[in-house]
């Protein structure tokens, strides 16, 4: 899957997918066959953290 490289665009894309299609980050990563650690690391480096309670990065 071709994900956005810009961390702000990536966060926006991931949050949209989580909001519209998936109940968790794990479910989304499994369904789309993407590396959860890679996404989390890239977004953490840009200052974003995943909130399981809210099912989004912020």
C-alpha positions in Angstrom: 0.0 0.0 0.0 1.2 3.5 -0.9 0.9 5.6 2.2 1.6 9.4 2.3 5.2 10.2 3.3 4.4 13.5 4.9 3.6 12.8 8.6 0.7 15.3 8.6 -0.8 13.8 5.5 -0.2 10.3 6.9 -1.9 11.2 10.2 -4.9 12.6 8.3 -5.2 9.5 6.2 -4.8 7.1 9.1 -7.3 9.0 11.2 -9.8 9.0 8.3 -9.4 5.3 7.9 -9.8 4.7 11.6 -12.9 6.9 11.8 -14.6 5.6 8.8 -13.6 1.9 8.5 -11.8 0.4 11.5 -12.4 0.1 15.3 -8.7 -0.1 16.1 -5.2 0.6 14.7 -4.5 -3.2 14.9 -7.5 -4.0 12.8 -6.6 -1.4 10.2 -3.0 -2.5 9.9 -4.0 -6.1 9.6 -6.6 -5.4 7.0 -4.4 -3.1 4.9 -1.3 -5.2 5.5 0.7 -2.3 6.8 3.4 -2.3 9.5 1.9 -0.8 12.7 5.3 -0.1 14.3 6.5 1.8 11.2 3.4 4.0 11.2 3.5 4.5 14.9 7.2 5.4 14.9 6.8 7.8 12.0 3.9 9.6 13.6 5.5 9.6 17.1 8.6 11.3 15.6 6.3 14.0 14.3 4.8 14.5 17.8 1.6 12.4 17.3 0.4 9.7 19.7 -2.2 7.1 19.2 -5.1 7.1 21.6 -6.9 3.7 21.7 -9.7 5.2 23.7 -10.4 7.7 20.9 -9.1 5.5 18.1 -7.0 8.2 16.5 -3.6 9.9 16.5 -3.3 13.4 18.0 
